[in-house]
């Protein structure tokens, strides 16, 4: 998937599972950014092209992480017993929306406000919502519940 800055990110098989890799076309180089979840290797570029959100297994549950492209530093965003995957950034990169599958099997959308201590909130309650795609208005103009 291409970034707004002209870099290409993709996943591939690595020695310890799936890897998120950054390719720089200008000098034809690639480097590993992070290990990603083998079942859900979806990821999302921030609109600034400075970070990528992805899912990775932690203690048997998929959690959302972000990785800074410049230094490959990963930060865990979610924790707990819910499986989180399929992240999407808001337009201003202040909110991450993603799918979460709870221990009772219900699938809903969640969000984390990245500008306020990664506050997690559940967006849907129907148990069947997944695969968020954020349009031009994102969620940046809305308050997190």
QUIMOTA-V728160 format. One record per residue. N is the residue number from 0. RES is the residue in one letter. SS is DSSP state (alpha for helix, beta for strand, coil for the rest). PSI is psi in whole degrees, -180 to 180 (NA if undefined). Layout:
n->N res->RES ss->SS psi->PSI
n->N res->RES ss->SS psi->PSI
//
This chain:
n->0 res->X ss->coil psi->133
n->1 res->X ss->beta psi->144
n->2 res->X ss->coil psi->169
n->3 res->X ss->coil psi->-13
n->4 res->X ss->coil psi->6
n->5 res->X ss->coil psi->15
n->6 res->X ss->coil psi->153
n->7 res->X ss->beta psi->127
n->8 res->X ss->beta psi->144
n->9 res->X ss->beta psi->167
n->10 res->X ss->beta psi->154
n->11 res->X ss->beta psi->165
n->12 res->X ss->beta psi->135
n->13 res->X ss->beta psi->-177
n->14 res->X ss->coil psi->-27
n->15 res->X ss->coil psi->18
n->16 res->X ss->beta psi->-151
n->17 res->X ss->beta psi->144
n->18 res->X ss->beta psi->145
n->19 res->X ss->beta psi->124
n->20 res->X ss->beta psi->143
n->21 res->X ss->beta psi->128
n->22 res->X ss->beta psi->129
n->23 res->X ss->beta psi->107
n->24 res->X ss->coil psi->-32
n->25 res->X ss->coil psi->-37
n->26 res->X ss->coil psi->13
n->27 res->X ss->coil psi->43
n->28 res->X ss->beta psi->154
n->29 res->X ss->beta psi->152
n->30 res->X ss->beta psi->147
n->31 res->X ss->beta psi->132
n->32 res->X ss->beta psi->-39
n->33 res->X ss->beta psi->162
n->34 res->X ss->beta psi->142
n->35 res->X ss->beta psi->165
n->36 res->X ss->coil psi->131
n->37 res->X ss->coil psi->-30
n->38 res->X ss->coil psi->-34
n->39 res->X ss->coil psi->77
n->40 res->X ss->coil psi->31
n->41 res->X ss->coil psi->149
n->42 res->X ss->beta psi->169
n->43 res->X ss->beta psi->133
n->44 res->X ss->beta psi->144
n->45 res->X ss->coil psi->155
n->46 res->X ss->coil psi->-23
n->47 res->X ss->coil psi->-16
n->48 res->X ss->coil psi->11
n->49 res->X ss->coil psi->-16
n->50 res->X ss->beta psi->164
n->51 res->X ss->beta psi->137
n->52 res->X ss->beta psi->142
n->53 res->X ss->beta psi->170
n->54 res->X ss->beta psi->144
n->55 res->X ss->beta psi->144
n->56 res->X ss->beta psi->133
n->57 res->X ss->beta psi->116
n->58 res->X ss->coil psi->41
n->59 res->X ss->coil psi->1
n->60 res->X ss->beta psi->140
n->61 res->X ss->beta psi->132
n->62 res->X ss->beta psi->157
n->63 res->X ss->beta psi->135
n->64 res->X ss->beta psi->159
n->65 res->X ss->beta psi->149
n->66 res->X ss->beta psi->133
n->67 res->X ss->beta psi->126
n->68 res->X ss->coil psi->-39
n->69 res->X ss->coil psi->-39
n->70 res->X ss->coil psi->4
n->71 res->X ss->coil psi->30
n->72 res->X ss->beta psi->121
n->73 res->X ss->beta psi->145
n->74 res->X ss->beta psi->128
n->75 res->X ss->beta psi->129
n->76 res->X ss->coil psi->-41
n->77 res->X ss->coil psi->161
n->78 res->X ss->coil psi->165
n->79 res->X ss->coil psi->-168
n->80 res->X ss->coil psi->-7
n->81 res->X ss->coil psi->141
n->82 res->X ss->beta psi->122
n->83 res->X ss->beta psi->139
n->84 res->X ss->beta psi->177
n->85 res->X ss->beta psi->60
n->86 res->X ss->beta psi->153
n->87 res->X ss->beta psi->133
n->88 res->X ss->beta psi->149
n->89 res->X ss->coil psi->168
n->90 res->X ss->coil psi->-40
n->91 res->X ss->coil psi->9
n->92 res->X ss->coil psi->23
n->93 res->X ss->coil psi->-16
n->94 res->X ss->beta psi->138
n->95 res->X ss->beta psi->130
n->96 res->X ss->beta psi->141
n->97 res->X ss->beta psi->167
n->98 res->X ss->beta psi->144
n->99 res->X ss->beta psi->134
n->100 res->X ss->beta psi->113
n->101 res->X ss->coil psi->172
n->102 res->X ss->coil psi->-20
n->103 res->X ss->coil psi->6
n->104 res->X ss->coil psi->-2
n->105 res->X ss->coil psi->139
n->106 res->X ss->beta psi->123
n->107 res->X ss->beta psi->170
n->108 res->X ss->beta psi->142
n->109 res->X ss->beta psi->162
n->110 res->X ss->beta psi->152
n->111 res->X ss->beta psi->129
n->112 res->X ss->beta psi->106
n->113 res->X ss->coil psi->-18
n->114 res->X ss->coil psi->1
n->115 res->X ss->coil psi->67
n->116 res->X ss->coil psi->34
n->117 res->X ss->coil psi->44
n->118 res->X ss->beta psi->122
n->119 res->X ss->beta psi->135
n->120 res->X ss->beta psi->150
n->121 res->X ss->beta psi->130
n->122 res->X ss->coil psi->-38
n->123 res->X ss->coil psi->159
n->124 res->X ss->coil psi->0
n->125 res->X ss->coil psi->-14
n->126 res->X ss->coil psi->6
n->127 res->X ss->beta psi->14
n->128 res->X ss->coil psi->135
n->129 res->X ss->coil psi->175
n->130 res->X ss->coil psi->62
n->131 res->X ss->coil psi->140
n->132 res->X ss->coil psi->124
n->133 res->X ss->coil psi->132
n->134 res->X ss->coil psi->-163
n->135 res->X ss->coil psi->-34
n->136 res->X ss->coil psi->-13
n->137 res->X ss->coil psi->-119
n->138 res->X ss->coil psi->9
n->139 res->X ss->coil psi->-26
n->140 res->X ss->coil psi->1
n->141 res->X ss->coil psi->149
n->142 res->X ss->coil psi->142
n->143 res->X ss->coil psi->136
n->144 res->X ss->coil psi->NA
//
